[in-house]
Structure formats: structure tokens, C-alpha cells
Amino acid sequence: MSSTTKKTSGLIAVLLLLGSASGCSVRTAAYRRLQTEATDAAPRVALARLGTPLSASAQAADEPAETQPPFAGETELALGDLRQQVLDRNPGLAAMHSAWQAAISRYPQVTAVDGPQFGYAAAPATLGSDKVNLGQRFELRQRFPWPGKLRLRGDAALGRAEAAGHDFEATRLRLVEATENAFYEYYFVHRALEINHVNQELLAEFKRIAESRYGAGLVRKQDALQAQVEQQRLVHHGIVLERIRSVTTARINTLLNLPPETALPKPPRTLGGMIRLPPLEALGAHAVEHRPEISALVSRIRAYEAEVALAKREYFPDLSVMGAYNSLWDADEKRSLVGIGFDVPIQLGRRSAALSEARANEKRARAELQQKHAQVLFQVSSAADEVTESAHIVHLYASSIVPASEESLAAARSGYETGTNDFLTLIAAEKSLMLARLSYQEALAGYHEARARLEKAIGGPIATLEIRQ
């Protein structure tokens, strides 16, 4: 092999090395960080493929299969356990996680140059000829974008990947809120059923008292009949509550990606206590900093900024480096070729439109960010007011209305047994107490639902903000 041929071979090897090594620099710190975050946030339960049992799907994907349903053997449904199970099993959150991973995977694709192009040509008349040597040509060409284009494409891809991660977090917060609301509804309907059962027993006792007094000729038969009517009204209300419990159970199971009729443990006997909220200014500042919807828009603005800069770089040509060997030349020194080429960016209308599009997208995202700021602050203020109002109602029922209703029923019962008041007064006192107890439990569940809305509005648990104050 001649020295010229060796030089050409060396150039071709350099081009191959540049083309293959160009993608090795994509694993930047931001890219690795996003990969780690996405891996850590992955659901821990494999989702079943369509028409495939969950365990079989998990085994086919070499992932750990679930051997038993959640909460098996548990006697009480804990909110923390329910929340974690929903986050691990919900297919909507899994879909958002896959979208996040897909966005991350764009980065190494857009930051790598295209692979080298190899070309070969032969002179047909020289094939098998005894008069002339085989005439052939080898060519290797490598295309390189204008300096800065790959970096800007990577910045845009990273911005979109970060936005997808924040979208995932926003979906997670909405799912947590939906889970907590379903849990508190589940709690309330169980307490309502208990109150209904207690009042049925109470009316049964009132009926026995009325029948006894009727037998003694002290009251009319209408009292016993009225007690029976009220008791049947409670039986009907109990049927309605059972339907609501069935619907609430199905709602929780849907969040868990389980059949609607799957049995769940009973809710706890009581809910957590009330807390003192930080100042509204602190809640608003925390929301602006931590709401994933705002962070997603900030990341998209960075992506659009990179796309604007990239659209400006598109006015500059991409370069190509070429190395070739052509045996058709008579002199050996002429057979090795090197060259350079570049695009001619004459499509100015297309490039101008691309720049206008990128600028419009950036402007739109900035306007959406301002709108989202205002919406978030309103949501925080509204939710905080609901929490404060609900806390006041809970305190009012617990400290005043329920105890007064209990005393009123005791007095009405004593008065009926001694003949100082009629049966309607006793029934009215019983209804008042049942309504007070139901309203207290409804207010308690409503307080915690309002807290869940506030925590979604500020982008995380209130306890985190309290620690930082």
C-alpha cells in the first residue's frame, strides 16, 4: 500500500472516530440527574398488559410480581398506606412517568451528530477486463452541524424533559388530592352508617317506651306508630348510605387499579387533629416556588429560549468533511482526495418562519406563566379560607352544638317518661342530635378535604412549610 493510500485510510479512520465518539458527550450532569430522578420515581408495581394478569405481566417484564392484593390482612385503612399504594399502582401516573422517560430519552438523540456516510462506485467497463485495472472509488463523508447547534438542541430537549418531570409531579399531586378526598368520604360514610345504626337502636327503645306507656293508658297509640315510622325512615337512609359506601369503595379501587368490588379495610375511628396555618404570604410564596405547574412552565420557557437561539443558528450552514480514494486516476498521488462542503442556507423564508414560531412559543409560555402565578395565589387564598372556616365549624360542633343536642335529647326523654312533654318533642330532639353528629363528622371530613386542597395548592404537605417557618 502506498503512503498516499495510508494517509487516506488514516483520514477515513479519523472520520469514523469523530462520527462514533460524537454521541459520547451527551451524558451531562443534568441528563444523568433526570435519569436518576425518573428511575427513583418509577411505580414499584408492574402494570398488567391488556388482557394479561398482573403477575404474568410482571414476570414477563422481569419485574417483581405482587403476590397478594394491597391491605390484605389489615383491619384498618391507613391514609399513608392508601396514598402510597395509589401512587405505586395508578396507571395514569405510570403513563405520565413513561412520558417523562420518553422526553429524557430525546436528549442523546438530538445532541449526537449523524453517522458517517460511506459511498462506493465502480467503472462497469473495467469489471473483469484484461486490459485495464478495476476502476473504483471509495468515499466517506461526515456531516457536522454549525458550532452551538447541538448544544442548543440539547438545552431544548433538557428543558422539555424537566417540564415532563414537573408534569409528572403535578399529576402525582392531583392523584394524592383525589386519594385523600376519597379516603375522607369513605371515613364519613362509615361514621354516618354508625350514627344511623345508633339512632335506629335509640328509636327502637323509644318505641318500646311508647308502647309501654300506651299499655298503661298514659299516651296515645300514635306515639308508638310515629316511632315505627321514624325507624323505617332511618332504615331507608341506611340503604342510601350503603350505596354511597359502595360508590366510594369503587372510587378508591379505581384509583388503586383494582376491581370496583374489591373489599377494603374499615377507615380509622378518628381523623388527625387540626393545625394552625402559616401566614397567607408564606403559603403563597411556598406555592410559587414549589407548584410543579409553575416549574414546568419555567422549564418550557428555557426550552423555547434555546429553540429561539437555535433558529438563529439555522441561518449558518452545516459543514461536511470528506475523504475518498479513486483508482481511476492514472497517478497514485491523484487517487486520494480530501474535501469540505457546506449547506447553502438560501431558504430564508423557512428559517424566518421557524424563528417567528420559536419566539411566539416563548412569548406564549411567558404569558401562561404570569396567568398561572395569579391562579396559584388565588387557589392558595381560597383553600386557606376553606381550611379556616372548616376548622371553626368543627370546633363549634364539638364544643357546643353536639353537647347541647345530647343534653336536649336527655331532657326530652326524661320529660316524655314523666309526661311533661309529648312524643313529638322527643323525636325532634333525636333528629336534632343525629343531625348534629352527622354535621360534625361531615365538617371534620370537610376540614381534611380542604387541607388536601391547600396542600395541592402549595405544592406539598403543610408540615414541610411549618418546619421552614
Buried (B, 14 or more C-beta within 10 A) or exposed (E): EEEBBEEBBEBBEBBBEBBEEBBEEBEBEBBEEBBEBBEEBEBEBBBBEEEEEBBEBBEEEEBEBBEEBBBEEEEEBBBEBBBBBBBBBBEEBBEBBBBBBEBBBBBBEBBBBEEBBEEEEEBEEBEEEEEEEEBBBBBBBBBBBBEEBBBBBBBBBBBBBBBBBBBBBBBBBBBBBBBBBBBBBBBBBBBBBBBBEBBBEBBBEBBEBBBEBBEEEEBBEEBBBBBBEBBEBBEEBBEEBEEBBEEBBBBBBBBBBBEEEBEBBEBBEEBEEBEEBBEBEBBBBBBBEBBBBBBBBBBBBBBBBBBBBBBBBBEBEBBBBBBBBBBBBEEEEEBBBEEEEEBEBEEEEEBEEBBEBBBEBBEEBBEBBEEBBEBBBEBBBBBBEBBBBBBEBBEBBEEEBBEEBBEBBEBBBEBBBEEEBBBEBBBBBBBBBBEBBBBBBBBBBBBBBBBBBBBBBBBBEBEEBEEEE
